[in-house]
């Protein structure tokens, strides 16, 4: 079955950096676009970043463009999210996700807290 396992969250001060990682299994990783979403307090879950199957095209929500970088390693079945210059409003649970045919699959999420 499809499994997505996130890691790398934690507490960081404003202006700090974190790198999230997602390890995928149960599907042919190099044929699937991958995404990171986040759930921040008081807001709906929102798409943060996406990357195509080969990694040659990426997309970001406006507020993180230039600060977050999504990347993937198709040999290791991983997709990472590098985050710099973090702000308190980046606090939330970050989810790795993949859409396969008509279903969207989610990891369990990893908490990111940006606070002094």
N, C-alpha and C positions, 0 to 999 in steps of 0.2 A: 504494500500500500504506500501511498505518497506520504512522505514524512519530511518536515522542514523543522530544523532545530536551530534557533538563534542563540547567539552568545555575544558577550562583550559589553553589555549594558553596565550602568553603574552611576555613581554620584560624581559629578564634575563641577568645578567652579565656572562661573561665566567667563567666556573667552577660551575655555579649555577645549580639548579634543577627545574624541572617542572613535574607536573602530568597531563596528558591529560585523558579525559574521553569521552566515546561514549555511548550514550543511544540508543538502537535499539528497533524498533517496526515493526509490520506488517508481521512478519514471526516467525517461531518456533525457537527461539534463540538457545536453547540447542542442536539443530541438525545442526548448521552451524559453520564451522571454520570462524574465524574473523581475519582481518588483519589491520595493519596501514601502510599507504603509506605516502610519503612526496614528495613535489615538491619544490626543491631548485633552486635558480636563475641559469639559464643557463644549467640546467640538466633536463632530462626526469623524469617523476614521477617514484619513485622507492619504492620497497617494503622494509619497515623497520622491521616489525615484524609480526609474525603470531602465532595463537594459535588454537589448535584443539577444537572440540566441547566440550569435557569434561575438557579441560584445562591441560591435563596431558603432552602435548607435545607443545613446543614452538620453534620458529626458528627466527633468526635475521640476518640482513645484517652484513657483517664482521665488518664494521666500528663502529657499535654500540653494538656489542656483549660484555656483561659484564658491559655495562653502562646503557642500556635501559632494562626495564623489562615489558613484556606484561602480563596482567592477566585478568580474567573475573569473573563475578558473574552471574551465570545462574538464580539466584532467582530475581535479579534486572535487568536483560537484559543489562548489561553494560560490556564494555571492556575498560581497562585502559592501559595507557602507561606511566610508570614511567621513567623519564630521569634524569640522574645525570651527573656531569662533562661536562656540555654542552659546545660546542665549537661554534665559529662563523659560521663554515661550517654546523652546524645543523640548521641554520636559514632557514625557509621555511614555507610552508603551509602543515599541517599534516591532512591527511584524514583517516577516518575510512571507511572500505570497507567490503563487503560481496559478495560472489559469490553464487548465487542460480540458480540451473539448468544451463541454458546457458547465464544468465545475471549477470553482475557485477553492484552492486549498491554502490553509494558513498554518504558520507555526504557532507556538504557544506565546510568543512575544518576549521581549526583553525590555526591562524598565530602564529608561534614561532619565536621570534627574539632574537638572542644571541649577545649582543653588550655591550661594556663598555661606 
